[in-house]
Amino acid sequence: MSFSSRRAAAALAVTLGSLAIAPAASALDLPGPAGEPIGLDVTNTTVVDYRWDNRNHDPRAFNPRPIVDDDYGEWINRLNVQATWWRFRVGVRLDSALYYLTTTRTEAQVIAQKQIDAVKQADPSAQVPQTIDYANRFYNELNTRFLNSIYPAKLYVGYNQPGLDITIGDFYAQLGRGLVLSVRKIDELAIDTTIRGGKVVFDKKLGPARIGATLLAGQMNPLRFDEVSGRRLHGAGSPLFFGFPDAKPATTYAINGQPVVAEPRPSYLEDTIFGGRVEGGIDAVQFAANASVLMRKSFTEQNLACRNACPTGDSTCVDRCYAEFPEFTVLPGGRSHNQIRTFSGSVNVPSIAGIGDLYVEVAGQQLRDGHVGAIDAQGMATERQADVSGYAVYANANFGLGKLQLSLEAKHNRKFFPLGSNIDVTTPGYSAPEYSVVAYSAPPTAEPIYIEPIESPNVCMTGGRATANFKYDEHTSVYGWLGRYRSWTEVPTNDLCQSMDDQFRTDTWDTAVGIDMSREQGKSHARAWIGARIAERAVPTLGTRAPGETDVLYYEGYIRYDLVKHIKGPFSLQLQGFHRNRYLPATHGRVWNEGENYTALHWSPHLSAVFGYEYSTRPGCQPELADEDEFKVVLCHYLSGGLTYRSGSTDTWASRLVNTVNLFVGQRRGAIRCVSGVCRLFPPFEGARLEVVSRF
């Protein structure tokens, strides 16, 4: 076992040992200084899984990424400890990961050779890479995945008194409705980003008025290993992140079999944020101003100067330059600038004549200090990304008249970019592409939370949604919405909104109707809705329509539901899922269907048994069944079963140690999952997963 393996294993053993003694400690009501009690809250989450072949590998494609995610196991542990005394609180979260039975370098060579031989046997004229070149792709892929780790993921010290809260360490933050800053945890997407620094929140009542202020500063702290992919993120190094995992040298091999060792490089250059909010008003109306400045660490000019000094063809020198002065491929949008200033003003009217409310926020954004593309002999920048300025407007109003409730949401964005993270997603052997979803703002989308955006629609978009809810009686309501949107950045060639010409414009309708009904004192309920979404180009491509071409950019029709029927006593039956009919001609030549249904038998509150069925006819859902004819329909099935146990209390030692247990065995399809405009791609899962949560 390697040193890192022993260290991770030892850390997990210490974690389990601490849990063994924690119940005794937490059972005591320990007095603290000045007669104030000391409270101790311990939560530990352990995940153990094993993954077998998830069927996402195309045997004709020489891509190691969907091969190394088969046949391996992991042990993820997250230990949260918080202590409180008087007005103070202290917290630490220790994250650790231990991987087992992962692909080794020797196995990678065998896999590479077998795949090359199989492709050549099927088609002797097929173009295949040299064995050593393909094996090196495996080595690069494994250099940042399945690395045993332990580190203090979250640390904080806090002080709270009426009207004042101070935090030093890790904290979440949101300014306004997310236009200016939104750093939060999104469990559904396995995202948990905090700011490590300091935050002060002040709030005071002055007669009928209230004033408040928030000041914050620090560096962004995304999780450093990804449970979904096993990828590890490496920072460039900062005094704020002590004990964090370091990057490894990348070892590949030359044709003569000699090792080629490249120096370590980070995949993340720590982003720094400064922000604040001031607010004030009376009960009838409140005003607020928000501002943030995102500062990206950059070594562009030093990297260029270093590489310019390297002798022609000296790859070792170039590699040393990238190691000493890390530089990533410039991504579009806000990631191409090292400073982003975002600011907004808002007005909130909580009550309008007792029948409604109104919220309006207007934001501006300035992208400055663009990346340098070249320097001259004197080391001066000769090419730099141009400054960009944009703005956004968001409004939300709600009105109620008797049984009818009406909600209106609108947005108007022009060159308004999300605050993307400074992460390498392209460099072989060092990149962390799964972390491209990490962002520090979440502008309101004015759309259903599960909508999957195409390209970057919100950068330049005008639109809104109206929702009506009619409450027939105390237990039954019907509702529906209609959304209309125009975007100029759903077309890849205009992702920066360089033009507002109609040839780049797309028009979208989004509508749905549904019912929300409860019976038997809420023990049974039916929530279901049916909807459709269609996005079309404003003008045909190049002004003409080729045979078979369509103006449709995207189409979807769907039904979503959550049905619960109480059986008797503590028993109930639940059906939850969705079914979708989709068409995206830019990437798929035909319409496809996909969906899922989970049937659960509940024994409240302790036990639930779940059976899941998912399916997809999306082209490529199972590459090994793919055919040259893209219109051939292949139906992929995914079956699973699971159990959930909840102790329902923390009264006994056993109920604390095993507070919640989740067991999943089977398959899940690969899919893009979205939460309010934030999306990430989840690869297919086939295996077994056990999660145990302990609370003390």
Steps between C-alpha positions, in 0.01 A plus 500: 500500500634846405557773754192690379294180527622438855434860592143491367433164665639625830286813478188295446591280794541811717163624376326177597682503833379851570144388431540217746575740783278789385175360639638489850622858473180633343287329765658723765373848572841653550513837671717761335672818611284766660230241559414476132462141370716365222301342217651241269342398172660217299377373164685237303408381150667189363452384142633166378432390145622274226443574132503247222484554123256786441480440122606851398805399295496504121742222393575690179610817684843526661394688810615366839262712707196268469723195554672585828166577666415127493574233762626701796393584852516803726459586864401863557475640853386845613532582869337823621561620854357823645545628853305791648556698817318817592509712181787314338501207260785297355469248220714266294423260219752229419463336158675179401492266202644153460479323162554131441521260204555790258669463162879468531761607245564135406128440449476819294764367260311170462168682443659726240649212305180295510290788370744576218507133399120474508451808281763385249347154486155643426638744241862456383493846339393675821725777629629412846755669728828340594469287810733720704313816395165353600640363825635848579145633476407256775796613714399865461141419590603309812735775617214704647246226578459246778766656722473422871452824692424655835477872571313756714237600244318759715616698804331790675475701819197717563358753742135599522308753702174681426562712190852373431643180357870448423650198323868427442565200277255330265155641432227510238385830357235646273459864402160590362328229296830350384585748224795645691613198703366157589733256674306208641457128529303312231460144622319384186809584291767400757620861516608655830698822461573742782705817543793471739567838653286731710140618506329757720121541504347799679128556558324760715153640557463877529141562594287410195809465282752220464853525366750227424835438341713205392871506427694197378837412354693182439596231252262252341512149643342233279518138613833345404380155401188420302294206619334463159818451296780442752679804360723703732541876473843649574553861596804713428561548869370755745560561873124471550491139383747314718488123493339486156609234244789589270532433127702202382764482227356352181693195381466374142730287286695554179497251211824352631330427831680772694290690755425865431428683825331840480506730801182543708249762392188623677156467345357791700637851552334633815234761425472793741174680572412830668136586552244682704140600543326793664127502555240705673136594507176466684246219503331639190810519279866395521795607288835327455827544313734208428849481356769238440843498340637165382878498463655211308858394555686510170853423378431565131772755433764316706412178321534660157831663589636173637398301193639763265838454667498122446714360216297379204377145552598486868185342644661461844548875523142565390375252756701674770341834401149356540595351835647825633243730338176300459283611211171351382319504168293817488131411522227721353290739701610645830786250538706691240544796738690518828275755667121503501312777678131437557262732681126541542224695666167356605165603639269264687137579576377216727137602488301689237156580640508164678458307174848485352873564517771624266876452466719673239878478465716678243862389462806611306815310417848599385751246366848647525867393483449262208736211438815577305544315169854611414787716622775683314876475545485749787245286683211738433154364418409540133174303497246515778135402533292815463305645792133403509214669683150367546188522713201301621152574629290255700146553633257281690144587603234291674129581536212320669129557445288252689570152371721624216873558543704658220880514476697698241874461446710686241865542403693713254873422468759649267858368508449390858725204581504256791801520732681189378785333685866512392540126437699308239266279294727409206863421591571123482627363828397801710153620407177464699224534237225385739556821700405727209153529659639684804379861487460777753175656382157364412289761318127427524386313191127584517447142380417160652791378715564187290546675163817389318652807329648484150839675476479820714147633448494738798799708388272690262133424557168676546200311627274406783246259638148541637365238741137472613382283788130447571425346841173314445471407867725447799642179355496553123659752270573520129773709345670583177773720359601656174850621428635691202873565444728648237870420511799591285750264665354155440698494175864391561651757264345784698563382857649838597202690358714680244192556285130556560416413140193285439713226346619423855162539668299212638140520617374266772159409639474308827163393639351250744179421690473295817305398808587486869258295705516355852268261680479312831637789709796536262604134522414457131576751229528537123729755345532477124550729205533470124696747294688584185789718392594601148787724389526612137747703300364838399628453142613183319872426496671713232158625395406174327380160613685197369311171446409354838610815686274642766471832678452314828794545736347286774169333579375316807168365619478343847298388797631511860329358805521420871214277619456366854215269611458424868430129550444445870661610822866591434501353147476694173592452135678768294565536126732776388657572164477660157480409132639722225488513121794708374659629181833683468593495130838667552633185670247224422332421172177368645251536783565289810316403818635478852357473845502344840257369757573415863244297695540507878327320783528708818476377857496840666721627640762228502523302179454551125552243225547640149498345154622715212468473124665744261516488123633692203496479121745787468759424229815371668331406828692171476792549257577129456154459347546799271441464129625702206138598439435780748126456450506144635317495835673320788309479828727502804361370830624580851367308801572562867385434850561672830426516871492802730499471879448789741531455873266793561683616813836544669391369839726195508859429411389268215256756352779758494760274347260371233267794457432465128597224257457507122574195287486511119571207269463514125520744213439865423514650154744773413333839483541873537330609819411863568399710799393858424735548206797312650558171317752219498540175310470185708647189336307171513525314829492124540592359837416502868511798735460509879469827693491515879435826686580528872384792713603580855 
